[in-house]
């Protein structure tokens, strides 16, 4: 899948943050893209944001929030 958002520096910054375990930071980078996105890009980014938020909640010990 090739999306325009993947060419944006914010997408890469979010991916790098996610890879180093900075889930909240990843969420923030991707959310800034999500606010501008439409269609499939918006859904794709929403999934990444939810994944990052889930891991962040898990780190905080908020198991129900992570689910």
C-alpha positions as CSV (number, residue, x, y, z in Angstrom):
1,X,0.0,0.0,0.0
2,X,1.4,3.3,-1.0
3,X,0.0,6.4,0.7
4,X,1.0,10.0,0.4
5,X,1.3,10.3,4.2
6,X,4.2,7.8,4.1
7,X,6.3,10.4,2.2
8,X,5.6,13.0,5.0
9,X,8.4,13.6,7.5
10,X,5.8,13.3,10.3
11,X,5.0,9.7,9.3
12,X,8.7,8.8,9.5
13,X,9.1,10.6,12.8
14,X,6.1,8.6,14.2
15,X,7.6,5.3,13.0
16,X,11.0,6.1,14.5
17,X,9.3,7.1,17.8
18,X,7.2,3.9,17.8
19,X,10.3,1.7,17.1
20,X,12.1,3.1,20.1
21,X,9.1,2.7,22.4
22,X,8.0,6.3,22.5
23,X,4.4,5.5,21.9
24,X,2.8,8.8,23.0
25,X,5.3,10.7,20.8
26,X,4.4,8.4,17.8
27,X,0.7,9.0,18.5
28,X,1.3,12.8,18.3
29,X,3.2,12.7,15.0
30,X,0.6,10.5,13.3
31,X,-2.3,12.4,14.8
32,X,-1.0,15.6,13.1
33,X,-1.2,13.8,9.8
34,X,-4.6,12.2,10.6
35,X,-6.1,15.6,11.1
36,X,-5.3,16.4,7.4
37,X,-6.0,13.0,5.9
38,X,-9.1,11.7,4.1
39,X,-10.3,8.3,3.0
40,X,-8.0,5.3,3.2
41,X,-5.2,7.4,4.5
42,X,-7.3,8.6,7.4
43,X,-8.3,5.0,8.3
44,X,-4.7,3.7,8.0
45,X,-3.4,6.5,10.3
46,X,-6.3,5.9,12.8
47,X,-5.2,2.3,13.1
48,X,-1.6,3.3,13.8
49,X,-2.7,5.9,16.3
50,X,-4.9,3.4,18.2
51,X,-2.0,0.9,18.2
52,X,0.4,3.5,19.7
53,X,-2.2,4.6,22.2
54,X,-2.8,1.0,23.3
55,X,0.9,0.5,23.9
56,X,1.1,3.8,25.8
57,X,-1.8,2.8,28.0
58,X,-0.3,-0.6,28.7
59,X,2.9,1.1,29.8
60,X,0.9,3.2,32.2
61,X,-0.8,0.0,33.6
62,X,-4.2,1.0,32.2
63,X,-5.1,-2.5,30.9
64,X,-8.7,-1.7,30.0
65,X,-7.6,1.3,28.1
66,X,-5.1,-0.7,26.3
67,X,-7.7,-3.2,25.2
